[in-house]
Amino acid sequence: MRETSASSASPDSRARSASRPLLDSDLDGFRSLQQLAYECAEAVAATLEPGVTEIEAARAQRDWMRDHGVTDFFHLPFAWFGDRTALRWRNPLRFFPTNRRLTDGMPFILDIAPIRDGFTADIGYASRLGDNEVHQQLLDDLEAHRALILDGVRSRATFRDVYRSVDRLAARQGYDVRHKAYPGAVIAHQVGRVGDSPPRFVLGFGLKGLGLLTRTAAESIPAGWNPLWNGTKLSDHAPPPGLWAVEPHLAFKGVGAKFEEILVVTTDDAFWLDDDLPHVRRWSSTPAVASA
């Protein structure tokens, strides 16, 4: 079995010391759950029609996952419609689904973070009801960000530098970077294994997921790395091995789009956990987009 373990001989060992080995069997578990979450998003998206509310779309995601054996979540499902996809707010409570109704031409984002058999995933699915040229262009231009992030991590650039490179690319493309509206202004957060205990939630976030981030932070911050990948000094370190739910989120005026998927970082390399995902399949069926 392949392991992605920390190496004490590495010059980056201070940033890696809190990481734990990952086996192929672990990656299979995370990959299977991530695939299931995207299947859920596609299935729910196919049912959306004018008049459906965000609350109904979020409930549909939760019901679908429960029908497929998932009863716990890192956070409860989100749904954002129309200009809410651009995250033009500062109050974090506005992340939660509302009675906003879907209309023709509206973009939407579904965000699902299931937990199953100790594995966690966190995905974001962006689509639209009918035609929306701005949204289509946003989805096209996100391809360059996926490549940029992977190349940056593989080159051993610091997380802070990779974050800033996303800012610069978005500016060249003419977009606002809206993952800055997430708690901690994160472009990614670490995911991992969690224990087996009954599901419990606080303000829509599962205690298992919050506990995982708290425990990881207690290990990682003294060791010199940040489990919440953002543009601050805390992220000015080499990429630590582990699994990262990466979610670049771009917007143009009232239209936003994102993807979210797991990036695997090893001691000397990085790769996306799975290339068989809806946004990747979409890009593979259209001409490549220049990164500007």
N, C-alpha and C positions, 0 to 999 in steps of 0.2 A: 504494500500500500504506500502511496505517496504521502509524505508529510510536508507541511509548510510550517516549519518550526523556527523558533528564535535561535540565533547563533551568537554566543558570547564573544566570539572572535571578531565579529563584525564591528566596523567603526560606528555603526548606527545602533549599537547594542543598548544604549541608554534609552532610546525610543522604543526598543523592541522587547525590553526585559519582561513586560507584563503579558506578552502574547503567549498563547498556548498552541500546541501542535494541532493541525487539522488533517484528518485522514480523508481518503477518497470516499469512504462511507459517509462521513460527515457532509461532504460536498454534495453527494447524491441526495441526502435528506433535505438540505437547503434548496437544491435545484428543483426537486419534486414539489416542494411547497410553493416556491416562487412560480412554477408553471401553473399550479392549481390557482393561485391568486390571479394570474393573468387570464386564465380560463374563466374565472368568475367575472372579471371586469368585462371581457368580451361578451359573455352571455348576458350580463345585465345591460350593457350598452345596446345590445341588439333589441332589447325590449323597450327602450326609452322612446317616448313619443311626446308630442306637444301636450302640455298640461301636467306632466309628471313633476313632482317637487323634488328638491334635493333630499329631503327627509325620506321620501319614498324610495329614491334611488339608493340611499345609504342602507335603508332597511332591506332592500332587495339583495344587496351584496351580503349582508349579514345572514339573511335567510339561506341564500345559495351556499355560502360556506358551511353553515350548520348542516344543510342537507348533504354535504360532502365530507362530513366528519370533523369539521373544525368548530370548536366551541369557545376558543380563547383567542385573544387578539393583543398585539403590541399596543395598538390603539383601535378604537372602533372605526368602522369605515366612514370615510369622508365622501362628499359629493359637492362639487362646485359648478354652478351654471353661469353662463353669460359673462358679464364683467367681473364676477367673483373669481373667475379663473385667473385674473391678473393680480389677485391678492392686494388690492389697494386699501389696506387697513393696517392699523397698529394694535388693535385689541385682539389678543390671541383667541378670545372666545368666539370671534367671528369665523374661525376655522370650521366650526361645527355646522352641520347641514341646517338649512333654513327652509322656509316655505316658498323660496324662489321657484318659479315654474319654468320649465323648458319650453322654448319656442323655436320655430324653424330658423335655421342658420346659426343657432347658438353653439358656441364651444362648450365642452364640459370636461371635467376631470374627475375620475374615480380613483380613490386612494385606499388601498386595503393592506392590512398588516396582520396576517394570521399567525397563530402559534399552533403547532401540532407535533406531538411526540417529542417535545423539547426543542424543536427547530423553530426558527422565526424567519419571517420574510416581510418585506415592506415594498409595495409596488405602487406606481402611479401610471394611470392610463389616460391619455388625452385623445379626445375625438370631438365630433361635432354632429349636430342634427341638420342634415342638408348641406348646402354649399356655404363655404366661408373661406375666401381666398387668403385672407390674412392668417387664419389659423393653419391652413395648408402650408403656407410659407414658413410659419414658425416650426411646424413639425419637420419640414425638410431641413431647416437650418439647425435643428438640434443634433443632427447626425454628426456635424463637425465637432460638437461639444463632447460627444461620446468618445470620439477618436482623440481629441485633445487631452481629455482627462486621463485616458489610458496611457498615452504617450508620456505625459508628465510624470505619472507615478512610476512608469517603467524606467524613466531617466533618472529617478531618485531625486527629482525636484521636491522641495518641501511642500507639505499640504497647503501652506499659506500661499506659496508661489503658484501652485496649480489653481487654487481658488481665484487668485488675481488674474491668471491667464484666461479663465472663463469670463471674468469681468471685461477684459480687453476685447475678447472675441465678440461678446454680446454687443459691446459698444460699436465695433466695426460693422456688425450686422444691423445696427440701428435699433436694438432692443434694450429694455430694462431687465435687470437681473432681479427676479422676484423671490428666489430662495432666501434672499436677505430678509424677507418678511417672516420666515419660519422662526420658531423659538431658538435663540442662540445664533441666528443668521446662518444656519448650517447649510452646506451643500451635500453633506452626508453625515451619517452617524453609524457607529459600529453596531453590528448585530451578532448574535451568538446563540449558544444553547441556554435554555432555562430549565428550571426544575419542574417537577410534577406536583402541582397544587391547584385547588379550585380557582376558577377565574374570578378575579376581583378588579374593579375599575374605580378610578378617581378622576372625575371630570373627563371621562371618555378614554383615559389612558390606563392600560392594564398595569397592575402592580408588578407583574413579572417583568415586563419590559422596563418599567421605571427602576426596578431593583437591579436589573442587568446593567443599565447605564450607571447607576450609582456605584455598584461594586466595581465596574470597569474603571470609572473615574478615580475611585479610591486607590486603585493600583497604578493607573496610567499617569495621572498628573504628577505624582511624586517621581515617577520614572521618566518624565520629560515629554509625554505626548498626550494628545487631546482626543477623547473618544467622540467628541462633537466637532467635526471637521468644518472650520470656518476660516475667516480671513484675519483672525486675531493673532497675537504673539503666541498664544497657547498652541496654535497649529503650525508654528514655524519650526518644523522638525521633519525628518525623513519619514516616508510612509511606513507605518508600523504594520507588521503582518496581521492578518485577520480578515474578517468579512465586513464590508462597508456598503450600506444601502445609500447609493448615490442618486441625487435627485436635482439636476440642474433645471431651473424653472425660469422661463423667459416670457416676456410680455411686450406687446405693442399696444399702447393705449388701453382699451378695455378688453383685450384678447390675450389669454395666457395659455401656455402649453408646457408640459414637462414629460419626462420619463423618470422612472425610479426602478433601479435594479441593483443586484449585488455585484460588487467588485471584489475579487479575491486578491489580496496582497500577500506575497510570500517574502522571504528574506532578500530575494534578489530579482523578483519579477512581479508581474501582475497580469490578471486576465479577467474578463467578464465571465461570471459563472455560467452564463447560458447565452448563446447567440440565436437561439430559436424563440424569439420573443416578438410580439406584434410590431413594435416600432422598427426592429431590425429587419424583419421580413419585408416591411413596407419599403425601407430604404434599399434593400437588395433588389427590389422589383422596379426601381426608378434609377435614373442616372445619378452618379455621385455628385454631391454638393461641395463646392470649393469652400475651404475654411477661411478665406479672405485674408 
